[in-house]
């Protein structure tokens, strides 16, 4: 009887999946939150499906999408409870050690990389962990990021220019952390 009850309990628990897109964009401590989809260092791109409430490798022509350049230089994910005009959450990069898919982490925006990809304007919100002990870069705003880490900025530009050559990506410039905050607030659902 105990095994049956345990099994029913596990079945009920496994049916409760988090819809990460509906989590708050800001934590209780007022920090921006990011849901990690693709860990830093991965050559496979992962995405969250709000229909299934699961993370899966992105598919292209029935095959796993693999980045045929260098693996992701940062953790890639989205800011929950945001929606762009094309009905997707805002994209964000977290410059930190690799974090598992499904991790929800508090961050501080340090800039926005503007790209044109396949003819569309894209915002890449660049962040660092809010907790000082988790930061690899000692920057908490765009001024510090640009002044202390110009090579990191250049590295991100190079990665985006080369990671999906079929999209004819162009760098359109950078915006600061204040622009990132305004962008997030503008796209809250």
C-alpha positions in Angstrom: 0.0 0.0 0.0 2.8 2.4 0.9 4.4 1.8 -2.6 1.1 2.6 -4.3 0.7 5.8 -2.3 4.3 6.8 -3.0 3.8 6.1 -6.7 0.6 8.2 -6.8 2.4 11.0 -5.0 5.3 10.9 -7.4 2.9 10.9 -10.4 1.0 13.9 -9.0 4.3 15.7 -8.4 5.7 14.9 -11.9 2.5 16.4 -13.4 3.3 19.7 -11.7 5.6 21.5 -14.2 6.7 25.1 -13.8 5.8 27.4 -16.6 9.0 29.4 -16.5 7.6 32.1 -18.8 5.1 33.1 -16.1 7.6 33.5 -13.3 8.0 37.2 -12.3 10.6 39.3 -14.3 11.8 40.8 -11.0 12.6 38.8 -7.8 11.4 39.8 -4.4 14.7 41.6 -3.9 13.9 43.7 -7.1 16.6 42.0 -9.2 15.9 41.0 -12.8 15.5 37.2 -13.2 16.7 35.1 -16.1 15.7 31.5 -16.9 18.7 29.7 -18.3 18.0 27.7 -21.5 21.4 27.1 -23.0 24.4 26.7 -20.6 27.6 28.5 -21.3 29.9 26.2 -23.2 27.1 24.3 -25.0 27.2 23.8 -28.8 23.5 22.8 -28.7 20.8 25.4 -28.3 18.0 24.6 -25.8 14.6 26.3 -25.6 11.7 26.3 -23.2 8.3 25.4 -24.6 5.4 27.0 -22.8 3.1 24.4 -24.4 4.9 21.4 -22.8 6.6 23.3 -19.9 9.8 21.5 -20.8 13.3 22.4 -22.1 14.4 20.7 -25.3 17.2 20.9 -27.9 16.1 23.2 -30.7 15.5 21.3 -33.9 16.4 22.2 -37.5 15.3 19.9 -40.3 14.6 17.2 -37.8 18.2 17.4 -36.3 19.5 18.9 -33.1 20.6 22.5 -33.8 24.3 22.7 -33.3 26.3 25.9 -33.3 29.0 25.3 -35.9 31.3 27.9 -34.5 32.4 28.2 -30.9 30.0 27.1 -28.1 27.9 29.6 -26.3 30.2 32.1 -24.5 27.6 32.8 -21.8 24.5 31.3 -20.4 21.6 32.1 -22.7 18.0 32.4 -21.6 15.0 34.7 -21.2 13.5 37.1 -18.8 10.2 35.7 -17.6 6.9 37.6 -17.8 8.1 39.6 -20.8 6.8 39.6 -24.3 8.2 41.1 -27.5 6.0 42.0 -30.5 6.8 38.5 -32.0 5.3 37.0 -28.8 8.6 35.7 -27.3 10.2 36.6 -24.0 13.2 39.0 -24.0 16.5 37.2 -24.6 19.3 37.6 -22.1 22.9 36.4 -21.7 24.4 35.8 -18.2 28.1 36.2 -18.1 29.0 33.7 -15.4 30.1 30.1 -14.9 28.0 27.6 -16.7 24.5 27.1 -15.2 22.2 24.2 -15.8 19.2 24.5 -18.1 16.2 25.5 -16.0 18.2 27.5 -13.5 16.5 30.8 -12.5 19.1 33.4 -11.5 19.0 37.0 -10.3 21.1 39.3 -12.6 22.1 42.9 -13.2 22.0 44.2 -16.8 25.3 45.7 -18.0 24.2 46.5 -21.5 22.2 45.6 -24.6 23.8 44.5 -27.8 21.6 45.5 -30.8 21.7 43.1 -33.8 20.1 42.9 -37.1 19.5 39.2 -37.8 17.7 37.9 -40.9 16.5 41.5 -41.4 15.0 41.8 -37.9 16.2 44.0 -35.0 17.1 41.8 -32.0 18.0 42.9 -28.4 20.6 40.8 -26.6 20.4 41.9 -22.9 23.9 41.3 -21.4 23.9 40.6 -17.7 26.1 39.6 -14.7 24.9 37.7 -11.6 23.4 39.9 -8.9 25.3 38.0 -6.2 28.9 39.3 -6.1 30.2 35.8 -5.2 28.9 34.5 -8.6 30.4 37.2 -10.7 33.4 36.5 -13.0 33.4 40.1 -14.2 33.5 42.9 -11.7 31.0 45.2 -13.4 27.6 46.2 -12.2 26.6 48.6 -15.0 27.4 49.4 -18.6 30.1 52.0 -17.9 32.1 49.5 -15.8 31.6 46.7 -18.3 32.8 48.8 -21.2 35.7 50.3 -19.3 37.0 47.1 -17.6 36.1 44.5 -20.2 36.3 45.8 -23.8 37.5 42.4 -24.9 34.4 40.7 -23.5 32.3 43.2 -25.5 34.2 42.5 -28.7 34.1 38.7 -28.0 30.3 38.8 -27.8 30.1 40.8 -31.0 32.4 38.3 -32.8 30.4 35.3 -31.5 27.1 36.7 -32.7 28.5 37.6 -36.1 29.8 34.1 -36.7 27.5 31.7 -34.8 24.7 31.7 -37.4 26.2 33.0 -40.7 23.0 32.1 -42.6 21.2 35.0 -40.8 23.5 37.7 -42.1 23.9 39.2 -38.7 25.0 42.9 -38.4 26.0 44.7 -35.2 23.8 47.8 -34.8 25.4 49.1 -31.6 25.2 48.9 -27.9 22.9 50.5 -25.3 23.4 51.0 -21.6 22.0 49.3 -18.5 19.3 52.0 -18.2 18.1 51.2 -21.7 18.0 47.5 -20.6 15.8 48.3 -17.6 13.5 50.4 -19.8 13.3 47.6 -22.4 12.4 45.0 -19.7 9.7 47.2 -18.2 8.3 48.1 -21.6 7.9 44.4 -22.5 6.3 43.2 -19.2 3.2 41.2 -19.8 
